[in-house]
Amino acid sequence: MTDTEFEAVMTCCDPKPDHCQCEYCRGGVRHASDCAVHNIPAVAIGGCTCGAETGTSQASRPRENEIPGMTVGFFVPGQPVAKGRPIAGRGFGGRVTLRTPGKTLAYEGLVAHACHAAMKGMAPLVGPLALEMKVGVQIPVSTAKKLRADMESGKVQPTKRPDLDNIVKGICDGMNGIAYVDDAQIVEMKVRKVYSTTPGVQVVVRILQGEAA
């Protein structure tokens, strides 16, 4: 997925009137062909992929969360938070217990909220998935003007904490049970960390061709 397509997924999720106009599409059923960004090229009037023209029953068609190419995108605002290590403690009877740090729990909750809104009531995606993330970390307020410009342009890269791998782990855990059943479904991943004047994480999840095993 190109940068242009990645950015477009973040804002384009609505059916287009010049796409498939079969009785199911006109009735508000969402299909992979509804959005030119999610399924390029889009299906125009007269070309129906939902099965209505061939007499395929609605029950026999794959659900939208099973269709290869189905894409969900959302933005998690604010400075990204790396997943923290479990904190050890003592529980009842002196048993050692482990708990997730509060900052991590709060951030994963923010991820879950953004992901839930993007799913719009759709069941978790099934099958093999591809995941793309663009992690934007805050440019320090005290940064000199020239250095700030170099950071914004990408000439200077963010090599300090938070660690990218731990940010990804927190995002993936926050999406569990919402975007997908389990993050083990992710078989393809593309992530990058950049400096940004508007920190946050852009996330795109897409169903891939192929069977799960």
HELIX and SHEET records of a PDB file:
HELIX    1   1 ASP A    3  VAL A    9  1                                   7    
HELIX    2   2 GLU A   23  ARG A   26  1                                   4    
HELIX    3   3 ALA A   32  ASP A   34  5                                   3    
HELIX    4   4 GLN A   58  SER A   60  5                                   3    
HELIX    5   5 GLU A   64  GLU A   66  5                                   3    
HELIX    6   6 PHE A   92  GLY A   94  5                                   3    
HELIX    7   7 GLY A  102  MET A  119  1                                  18    
HELIX    8   8 LYS A  145  SER A  153  1                                   9    
HELIX    9   9 LEU A  164  MET A  175  1                                  12    
HELIX   10  10 ASP A  183  GLN A  185  5                                   3    
SHEET    1   A 4 THR A  71  PRO A  77  0                                        
SHEET    2   A 4 GLY A 200  ILE A 207 -1                                        
SHEET    3   A 4 LEU A 129  GLN A 138 -1                                        
SHEET    4   A 4 ILE A 186  SER A 196  1                                        
SHEET    1   B 2 ILE A  87  ARG A  90  0                                        
SHEET    2   B 2 VAL A  96  ARG A  99 -1                                        
END                                                                             
